[in-house]
Structures are given as C-alpha cells and as structure tokens.
Amino acid sequence: MLLKGAVDSGKYDVLGLAGTSPRNPFVWIVLNTDAGINGIYAMPANEDFSLPCNYLNLLESREHINRKVQVVLSAHCIGAPQAPAGAGTKGS
C-alpha cells in the first residue's frame, strides 16, 4: 500500500509492506528520504519484510525512491523480476 504525502505535512511518501512476523504484519517505510547513517525510516524498526521484485520495479518506474531506500528494498524483494515484453527475443 502506497500512501502519498503521508508524513511531515505531505512531504514524504510511505510504503506499507508485508512483515514476516505475526506480531507485526506490516512494516511502513518512508520512500523518499533516508535516516542518514542510521539507514532508512521504517516502523517498526528492525522488522523483516518482503515485497515482490515485480512490484518494486513498478514502484521504481513511477515513484521517487531515495537511493538508500531502494537498495534496502531490493535486498528484500522476492521472485525474479520479469523482463519487459520483447526482451531477449531474437528475430528469425
């Protein structure tokens, strides 16, 4: 679930992802800023999460995602991203 302008008077977008803990079924991550040397803004902090790689590719094409956040999200994506239509095909 993507919430546009959800934090700091509409300044930041937040992404809700499936958490892997029964105690915390969702993890919320601020997409367009990072927490400096402390990593990224995630709530709850230090909880595992996952997202489909195809969904991450779609987000990257449509939304501004902070580079550090993008790296963390990529490390948690599952499933191989699909190649764009027509990629890897050769004409006969």
N, C-alpha and C positions, 0 to 999 in steps of 0.2 A: 504494500500500500504506500503510495507516494502522497505526502502532504506538502503541497507547495506553500511557501511562506509561513510555515507553522511556528517558527521560533524567532525571537528577537524582533518583534513588531513586523513580521513579514520578510525579514532579511534572509532567512535560511530555510531550505527545504529539508524535510525529514523523510526517511525511508523506513517503513516497518517491515521487518523480515521475520521469517520463522526461526524461532530459537530452538535449540536442540535439547533444552532442559524442560522437563514437565513443570518445574517451578516457575519458569519464565518462558511462556510460549511465544513471546515476541521480543525482538530486540529493535530498538529505534536508533537510527544513525543519521546524523546531520551530514548531508551530501556535499554542500558547497563551501565547507571550511574544515580545517583540521584543528587539533588541540596542541599544535606546536610539538615540542619534544615529547609530550605525553601521548602522542598518537592521534586518535580520532575521538570525536564525541559520540559515545554510544551509551544507551541506557536500557537495561542495566549494564554497567561496565563489566568487562571480563567475562561475558557470557558468549558461548558459542552460538553461531547462527549459520545458515546456509541460504543460497539462492541459486536458481538455475542460471547457468552461463548464458543461455539464450536471452534471458530477461536482463542480465547485466549488459549484454551487447546492445539491446534495445534502449536501455537507460542511457548508455554512453552516447548513443546517436541522437538522443532527444533532450538530454539534460546536461547542465553544467555540473560536473562532479570534480571535486578537489582531487588533485593527483594522488595525494597520500591516501585518501579515502578510496579511490579507485584501485590502488594496489591492494589494500586490505580486502575490499570486496572481491577482487579477482582471486585472492588466496582462498576465499570461502565458497567460490562458485562450484557447482556440481554439474556433471554432464558436459560432454564436449559441445562447444558452440557449433551450430550448423553453418556450413559455408553458404555464402549468398547464391541465389539461383544462377545457374550457368557457370559457376566457378569450378574449375578443374575438369571441364569437359572439353574435348577436342573435336574439331570438325572432321568429317570423314571425306 
